[in-house]
């Protein structure tokens, strides 16, 4: 499958192999960022859908851990893409402070 770059990327000369590689890397980074964003949305939705009366407290802890892992991977991917400020992503995805407090924690499995 051939892909024609958008007009906004005219700075790339596709005749050069280096620029083609750079374009492919940019596309892969963007795709990975989107995949991580979907994982964050699913994890936050599962956490928000938790009903405390019908589930065990351990289930909420598991949902919090899964959400924290998804958000952590997402924020790392954002930094790889050059997006250093995470405040917009936290606001946009509605990431709770309880999840943010768990980022980067290594748990025993």
Wavefront OBJ file of the C-alpha trace (Angstrom):
o trace
v 0.000 0.000 0.000
v 1.441 3.361 -0.942
v 0.774 6.423 1.130
v 0.919 9.958 -0.164
v 1.986 12.425 2.533
v -0.284 15.364 3.340
v 0.460 18.690 1.703
v 1.542 20.069 5.080
v 4.585 17.798 4.915
v 6.074 19.288 1.757
v 9.369 19.772 3.565
v 10.012 16.061 3.057
v 11.556 15.102 -0.240
v 10.255 11.607 -0.826
v 13.023 10.856 -3.305
v 15.426 10.582 -0.378
v 15.286 7.351 1.613
v 16.000 9.178 4.883
v 12.968 11.410 4.520
v 10.742 8.475 3.642
v 11.928 6.745 6.796
v 11.300 9.897 8.834
v 7.773 10.102 7.446
v 7.107 6.450 8.289
v 8.428 6.942 11.817
v 6.179 9.965 12.324
v 3.177 7.976 11.106
v 3.980 5.088 13.442
v 4.392 7.418 16.431
v 1.009 9.012 15.706
v -0.645 5.604 15.326
v 0.857 4.353 18.593
v -0.299 7.491 20.368
v -3.836 6.895 19.120
v -3.794 3.271 20.265
v -2.602 4.301 23.728
v -5.294 6.964 23.876
v -7.967 4.350 23.203
v -6.580 2.168 25.981
v -6.767 5.118 28.381
v -10.377 5.807 27.380
v -11.341 2.168 27.989
v -9.566 2.000 31.349
v -11.108 5.264 32.587
v -14.562 4.157 31.384
v -14.207 0.851 33.257
v -13.138 2.718 36.385
v -16.025 5.185 36.122
v -18.458 2.325 35.527
v -17.437 0.587 38.720
v -20.357 0.100 41.117
v -19.023 -0.189 44.644
v -22.039 -1.968 46.108
v -21.967 -4.913 43.715
v -18.193 -5.484 43.490
v -15.369 -6.175 45.873
v -12.960 -3.378 46.893
v -10.139 -5.409 45.345
v -11.869 -5.005 41.980
v -11.641 -1.205 42.272
v -7.952 -1.481 43.136
v -7.398 -3.619 40.037
v -9.247 -1.077 37.873
v -7.175 1.752 39.358
v -3.959 -0.148 38.663
v -4.980 -0.893 35.073
v -5.947 2.736 34.489
v -2.655 3.947 35.967
v -0.676 1.577 33.738
v -2.587 2.715 30.632
v -2.135 6.402 31.484
v 1.566 5.898 32.258
v 2.185 4.246 28.875
v 0.149 6.967 27.145
v 2.103 9.801 28.755
v 5.399 8.145 27.839
v 4.223 7.818 24.236
v 3.225 11.506 24.242
v 6.726 12.435 25.371
v 8.224 10.302 22.606
v 6.107 12.323 20.165
v 7.465 15.563 21.633
v 4.361 16.489 23.649
v 5.855 17.290 27.037
v 2.906 18.956 28.811
v 0.412 16.377 30.053
v -2.125 18.772 31.586
v -4.185 18.943 28.406
v -4.325 15.140 28.105
v -5.320 14.768 31.764
v -8.126 17.275 31.280
v -9.253 15.881 27.908
v -9.425 12.250 29.059
v -10.803 13.111 32.504
v -8.086 11.215 34.321
v -8.855 11.181 38.061
v -6.271 12.396 40.564
v -6.377 8.983 42.200
v -5.060 7.458 38.962
v -2.437 10.183 38.519
v -1.123 9.465 42.019
v -0.416 5.856 41.010
v 1.623 6.583 37.882
v 4.944 4.804 37.718
v 4.384 2.652 40.787
v 5.807 -0.851 40.412
v 3.482 -3.397 41.964
v 4.049 -7.009 42.868
v 2.081 -9.245 40.548
l 1 2 3 4 5 6 7 8 9 10 11 12 13 14 15 16 17 18 19 20 21 22 23 24 25 26 27 28 29 30 31 32 33 34 35 36 37 38 39 40 41 42 43 44 45 46 47 48 49 50 51 52 53 54 55 56 57 58 59 60 61 62 63 64 65 66 67 68 69 70 71 72 73 74 75 76 77 78 79 80 81 82 83 84 85 86 87 88 89 90 91 92 93 94 95 96 97 98 99 100 101 102 103 104 105 106 107 108 109
